Amino acid sequence: MTDQRQGSSSVRRSRGPGRATLAPSAGLPAGDPADAAERIAELEARLARLETGLRDRGRELMGRVMPPEATRHFRNAGREQLLGVRSIVDFWIARIDAAETHSRRPARGRQRIDVD
């Protein structure tokens, strides 16, 4: 029976009834924690290279499938959508400001008017 705990660098393995020992996780060297830290740093560097490579390959593929003019149109369309959202937000900010200004005015009641 194997019990893996999240965030743990070891796996609990059962050795018969009532006995359990700790074994290192797969891919990590047994023993020295410095070796494990070095291995983790190496794996993180490999992951960074892989992610960068995937991003570059994705851009290259899109460059072969979609002409640059279409890319510009889609970028401009995205910009226009954001500008539309900005105008909605500005509209509602102006309405809130107007409502606050209106609520600060003194209530209209009787006023005394002097006639000369």
Secondary structure, DSSP 4 states (H G I P E B T S, - for coil): -EEE-TT-SEEEEE-STT-EEEEEPTTS-SS-HHHHHHHHHHHHHHHHHHHHHHHHHHHHHHHHHS-HHHHHHHHHHHHHHHHHHHHHHHHHHHHHHHHHHHHHSPPP--------
